[in-house]
Amino acid sequence: MSLAYAVRAALNKAISEVAGLYLGGAAFSRKRKLPLDTILHFLIAAEGGSLAKELHRARIEATPAAVSQRRAEIPPDAFREVFERFNVATNHTDTELFRGYRVLAVDGSAVSLPFNPDADSFLCVDTHPKGGYNALHISPLFDVLNKTFVDLRIQPESRMDEIGALISMIKENDFQEKTLILADRGYESYNLLAHLLEKPNVAFAVRVKQHHGALREVARLPMLNLDCDVSFTLTTTQTNADKENRHIYLQVPKKSKAGSKTRQARWDFPSPYPMKLRIVRFMLDSGQFETIATNLPRDFAPEDIKALYHSRWEIETAFRNAKYTIGLTNLHGRCDAFCEQEVYAALIAFNLISRVSRAAVIRQPENGVYAYKVNFKMATTLCREYLRTPSADGEKLLGQIAGYSVPIRPDRADQRKIRPKSFAGFVYRVAA
């Protein structure tokens, strides 16, 4: 049995199991022309064209209106359940580790929705021509070595809380193998660092600020290459003893309790709380310094930590592929719930394509300038055809994927252009 066949079978089994869970509901108790498993399959394999074109491509004889009516009866949790079951069934294929650690990166990204000021996803912006826009914020854990999404939180952009989302994933995941979590600036939080320190089997490398707004003990360090430990005590009180011992005071609002959704000054642990961090600072090729707070042991040299943190960029590449290759910029529904469905469907498709592509053997030129890797865009097209064709051959699929490759050009750099992206209107979809 080829890996492609096994991965597709695992997805089909996850979809069938989830469809079985919802058979008792009124919406799915009778035999329907569009049963739940058909809708799940359809959205996972759908591309970015119009809904009518995607139905034609999937050979489903139903109108777009009928599909929308059926989707309204499916909670986004059904798609999340498929995502989780599929990952559990196939994570044995994610075998790449860094010195015994599974390396997970965390970051956030916005998914644009159609304009709807009455939706939870609406964010008021005075400078926007319409007074605001609609977007959902996704915060996933991404395996940077195996290139798969492990977990995910979805929030309205107006109530986006990336630190809270990561804390939630840390609490709810049982990390049975050694895991390293990489995070960029923006995740710098005493509360988050304490959660990471307290979680068994979890190490972390979090980029922290160096000047204005930096952790007090970090701000005192000289601006040069260094590798040192800093120890301090956090407290939520201001007694004379706290002041004499130079404890770091956290001004936590009275309404902030353990697990509070208040974004500022959350603290979920006793007071006082001793904390010890390893601080690694190194110079980049640009001449600028970068500072990492970690709890990795000393057998991880600063060069190792620099390379590990550099690998965090894989999650940015994954966001680009999920949006512009899988198609999260071209949704097929207007409401927030439909968007959540398609976010999970896109990440399921991403994980399937990534796991199948790893099994494709790319021939490397003997005297070539570059090494070659799978062309993710073509792999996406081929895997979607494979999903829509039950009789398709898995071994043939791997051969087709291997026939499309692109060179790996290391150390390429380009000025990052951060621009807000608007929703691609339903009537402006390409015909191809």
Buried (B, 14 or more C-beta within 10 A) or exposed (E): EBBBBBBBBBBBEBBBBBBEEBEEEEEBEEEBEBBBBBBBBBBBBBBBBBBEBBBEBBEBEBEBEBBBEBBEBBBBBBBBBBBBBBBEBBBEBBEEBBEEBBBBBBBBBBBBBBBBEEBBBBBEEEEEEEEBBBBBBBBBBBBBBBBBBBBBBBBBBBEBBBBBBBBBBBEEBEBEEBBBBBBBEEBBBBBBBBBBBEBEEBBBBBBBBBEEEBBEBBEEBEEEEBBEEBEBBBBBEEEEEBEEEEBBEBEBEEEBEEEBEEBEBBBBBEBBBEBEBBBBBBEEEEEEBBBBBBBBEEEBEBEBBBEBBEBBBBBBEBBEBBBBBBBBBBBBBBBBBBBBBBBBBBBBBBBBBBBBBBBBEBEEEEEEEEEBBBBBBBBBBBBBBBBBEEEBBBEEBBEBBBEBBBEEEEEEEEEEEEEEEEBBEBEEBEEE
